């Protein structure tokens, strides 16, 4: 069963552009050989890291959107882990994330669509209740 995943990884900043392209092509070939589909490859450029990772303060970010089964994703993660130029990576299963976001959005919609409760003078505040009783 194929699922949608986003794989974000960070490459060493001192890596040449053509070497990075070869590495990305290797990762996409891993997905394709396993029967998965690479939906998109987005090179997000060089950015500063939040903290130093393997003595690097910045890195080149790459986002892969893939549709694949579990074993294909495990093989891709294994290759990311053993590739020396990859300093960090994360894989997120997007169908679960989209389901969670839809659930949150639906919950927010039901809260907003409920009419506000009518406020009687007695329940508004104790001071308003005393004023209402005094005037009666």
N, C-alpha and C positions, 0 to 999 in steps of 0.2 A: 504494500500500500504506500503510495507516494504522498509525501507531505511537503508543505512549503517551509523553507528555512532561510534565515539570513545569517550569513557567516561574515563577520567583520574581523579583519586581521590587520596588524601593524607590522610593516617592514622596516628594516634598519634604514636610517636616513642617509647613510653613505653608499647605499646600493645604486648602481647605475640603472637608468630608465629601461634599457633594453633587457637587462638581467631581470628586472622586476616583471616585465612583460612575459618573459620566458617562464618565470615561476608561476605567474597567474595562469598562463596557458597550460602548464602542467597540472594545476589544481582543477581547472575546468575539464581537462582530459580525464582526470580521475573520476569526476562526477559522471561524465558522458560514458566512460567505459563501464561503469557500474550500473548503467541503465537510467541514470538521472538526467534532468534537463537543467541547464544553466539559463535562468530567466534573464539575468542582467549582471554585468560587471561594472561597478562604479569605482573609479579611482578618485578618491576624495582629496588627494594631495597631501602635502607635508603639513603636519600640525604639531603643536606642543603637547606633550603628555602631561597628565595631571601630577605624575610623580616619576622619578627616575626608574627606568626598567632596563636591567642589564647594562648599566652605565650610559644609557641614551636618554636625553631629555625631550627629544621629538622623534617622529617617525612618519612614514608614508602610510596612510590609511587606505584600505581597499574593502569594498563591500560586495559580496557575492550574494545574489538571490537565487536559490536553487530549489528545484522540486525533485525530491529523491526519497528513497526508503532509508530505514535506520542503518543497515550495514554500509551503505554508500557514505552516509554522513560520518559514521565511525571511522571509516578508512580515510576520509578527507581530514578529519580531526587528527588522526594518527600522523598523516603526512605533514600537517601544519606543525604538530608538536616536534617532529624530528628535523624540520627544515631550519637550518641555522639562521637564515635572514629574517624569519618570522619571530618577532620578539613578544607578541601578545596576540591572542585570538579569542573570540567568543562566538558561540552558535546559539541562535534563538529560533525556536519553533514558532512560526508566525501564525499558523492556523489556530493554535491555542491562544495566542495573544489577541488575535482578531475576535475570537469568541469571548474572551474576557472583556475586551473593550466594548463589544456590542451589549454585553450584559450590564456593564456600568452605565452605558448610554441609555439603555432601556429603563434602568432604575432611576436615573435622573429625570427622564421624561415623565415617569409616573408621579414623581414628587412635584414637579412643576405643574402638571395638569390638574392636581387636586385643588378644589376651591378653598380659599382661606376660611377658617372657622369664624362664625359670627361671635363678636366679643360683647358680652352683656356688661352693663355698668358694675355689676356685683363682682365679676371675675376680673375686671380690668386691673384694679389695684385696691388695696384697703382704703386709701384716702378717697377714691372715687366712690366706694361703697358707703363710707361714712357721709359723704356729701349727698348721695342719693337718699340715704335714710333721713338725714336732717331736713331735706327739702320736702319729704313726704309727710 
